[in-house]
């Protein structure tokens, strides 16, 4: 699968809530980063669903180059 356009240079930390669904933007076009706003329509991209297993801080990828979607893997440093 292709990687989306770079939306930022640093991960975005989000305090997630146990049991809540989150849709991570994989295309990089969303105005609601790091989450999907359906800007991918008409492209090959689809949002990546994440379900929080506990209340905690998650670092979502903002550069869209991660190999561990939807999480930051440091690809923005490469």
C-alpha positions as CSV (number, residue, x, y, z in Angstrom):
1,X,0.0,0.0,0.0
2,X,1.2,3.5,-0.7
3,X,1.9,6.0,2.0
4,X,0.0,9.2,2.4
5,X,1.3,12.7,2.0
6,X,3.3,14.1,4.9
7,X,0.9,16.0,7.2
8,X,3.4,16.9,9.9
9,X,6.9,16.4,11.4
10,X,6.1,15.1,14.8
11,X,3.8,12.5,16.3
12,X,0.5,13.7,17.8
13,X,-0.2,12.6,21.3
14,X,-3.8,11.8,22.1
15,X,-5.2,10.6,25.5
16,X,-7.4,7.8,24.3
17,X,-10.4,6.3,26.2
18,X,-10.8,2.6,26.8
19,X,-13.3,1.0,24.4
20,X,-13.5,4.0,22.1
21,X,-12.9,3.7,18.3
22,X,-10.5,6.0,16.5
23,X,-10.1,6.3,12.7
24,X,-6.5,7.4,11.9
25,X,-6.0,9.3,8.6
26,X,-3.7,7.3,6.3
27,X,-3.9,9.7,3.3
28,X,-2.5,12.8,5.1
29,X,-5.2,15.1,3.6
30,X,-7.5,15.3,6.7
31,X,-8.0,18.7,8.3
32,X,-8.7,16.8,11.6
33,X,-5.2,15.2,12.0
34,X,-4.4,12.6,13.1
35,X,-8.0,11.5,12.5
36,X,-9.9,10.8,9.3
37,X,-12.4,13.4,8.0
38,X,-13.1,11.4,4.8
39,X,-10.7,13.5,2.6
40,X,-9.5,10.2,1.2
41,X,-12.6,9.7,-0.9
42,X,-11.7,8.9,-4.5
43,X,-8.2,7.7,-3.6
44,X,-6.7,4.3,-2.7
45,X,-6.5,5.3,1.0
46,X,-8.7,4.1,3.8
47,X,-8.7,5.1,7.5
48,X,-7.1,2.7,10.0
49,X,-9.3,1.8,12.9
50,X,-7.8,1.7,16.4
51,X,-9.8,0.6,19.4
52,X,-8.3,1.7,22.7
53,X,-7.8,-1.2,25.1
54,X,-7.1,1.2,28.0
55,X,-7.0,4.8,29.0
56,X,-3.6,6.1,28.0
57,X,-1.6,8.4,25.8
58,X,-1.0,7.2,22.3
59,X,1.4,8.7,19.8
60,X,-0.3,8.7,16.4
61,X,1.8,9.1,13.3
62,X,1.5,12.5,11.7
63,X,4.0,12.1,8.8
64,X,2.1,9.1,7.4
65,X,5.3,7.3,6.6
66,X,5.2,4.8,9.5
67,X,5.4,1.1,9.0
68,X,3.4,0.6,12.2
69,X,0.1,2.3,11.3
70,X,-1.5,4.2,13.1
71,X,1.4,4.6,15.5
72,X,4.6,6.7,15.2
73,X,7.7,4.6,14.6
74,X,10.1,7.4,14.2
75,X,9.9,7.5,10.3
76,X,9.6,11.3,10.5
77,X,13.3,11.3,11.6
78,X,14.5,9.4,8.5
